[in-house]
């Protein structure tokens, strides 16, 4: 493959460096710590120093322009030359991404096929991880990770069931929807320490856990609740409230 080869670039800019440095040093020493005898002398000295500074700066700008112009021409020309290559690179990138998408889809099908060989109480979405679809993870390893995650989730679910209580179905629904075991336990404590039930003529909302989510029925009420928890736990609680169709407002203290 032909590569870009640059044949001529000056390594240094030659100028009267030693002579200029000596002159500047001499002038600087001449005026260092000197107090002019009168206003006219001071203004003359300032003009002389500023004149030299201006001349040096103008020479610097001229050198910059001299070397920038051929570079800009080179850059514009090179941009035109490589444009077809950039178009080809974009087309190849699209092809590679399409192949990668096909590989990810095939990997997902293989993982789901392995999932279907066993009976699970947790939904596939509860334990799925995008990491399993990466090219750096073999299909065999991905299936192993899936089985491991599913087994851990089943163990967590058994632990929740062992708790028993009136809120068991609610807690299982929370876990299946993505809440961690620790957050489920914290939420259980929140439910058990909530305010006492309202009178019989104003019942609490009821709900039904279905494959499509939690369906809320019965008369709607407005309640006030104060939570003290971590940001992660609060996010899980909000997620659960969303799944139940609860309208709520948040005030951070």
LINKA-V612405 format. One record per backbone hydrogen bond with DSSP energy under -1.0 kcal/mol. NH is the residue of the N-H (numbers start at 1). CO is the residue of the C=O. Records with the same first field share a line. If there is no record, write none. Layout:
NH->CO ; CO
This chain:
17->15
20->16
21->17
22->18
23->19
24->20
25->21
26->22
27->23
28->24
29->25
30->26
31->27
32->28
34->31
42->38
43->39
44->40
45->41
46->42
47->43
48->44
49->45
50->46
51->47
52->48
53->49
54->50
55->51
56->52
57->53
58->54
59->55
60->56
61->57
62->58
63->59
64->60
65->61
66->62
67->63
68->64
69->65
72->68
73->69
74->70
75->71
76->72
77->73
78->74
79->75
80->76
81->77
82->78
86->82
87->83
88->84
89->85
90->86
91->87
92->88
93->89
94->90
95->91
96->92
97->93
98->94
99->95
100->96
101->97
102->98
103->99
104->100
105->101
106->102
107->103
108->104
109->105
110->106
111->107
112->108
113->109
114->110
115->111
116->112
117->114
118->115
126->123
127->124
128->124
132->129
133->130
134->131
137->134
142->138
143->139
144->140
145->141
146->142
147->143
148->144
149->145
150->146
151->147
152->148
153->149
154->150
155->151
156->152
157->153
158->154
159->155
160->156
161->157
162->158
164->161
168->165
171->167
172->168
173->169
174->170
175->171
176->172
177->173
178->175
179->174
184->180
185->181
186->182
187->183
188->184
189->185
190->186
191->187
192->188
193->189
194->191
202->199
206->217
208->215
210->213
213->210
215->208
217->206
234->230
235->231
236->232
237->233
238->234
239->235
240->236
241->237
242->238
243->239
244->240
245->242
246->241
